[in-house]
Amino acid sequence: MSHQMRYDADRQVVWVAFAQQVTVDDLLAATADALKLAQEHGTYRFIYDVRECSVEDSMASVYEIPSRIQELNPSPYNRIAVFYKDDVAIYEFIENVARNRGLNIRKFEDVEEAHQWLAKSKRQSGDSD
């Protein structure tokens, strides 16, 4: 398995950590699973930890990630924090394209800063609207 996933009940966050080499299809399959887990727990907060992985696909495939995530019909309330270690330009590009497509995604190096940003989400777990 190229990833591990868990729900952090204290922070109401779905945490997805990737290891080793992954493909864009691996990332998208994990995203589909994460969306299901989030729905089960009524949360809109996600952390993607890609610090320990590398993507095997072409740059063109990597750049298509935001549009392919949109195909999964994520909630407009979702907040996605991404931890990265290398290739800052790639993550900046993906963040920009994703935000232009209506995804609320930001890249972080600091875990606490990410948690603070996620905690600012408009919808909290258990909200009825």
Order of alpha helices (4+ residues) and beta strands (2+ residues): beta-beta-alpha-beta-alpha-alpha-beta-alpha-beta-alpha
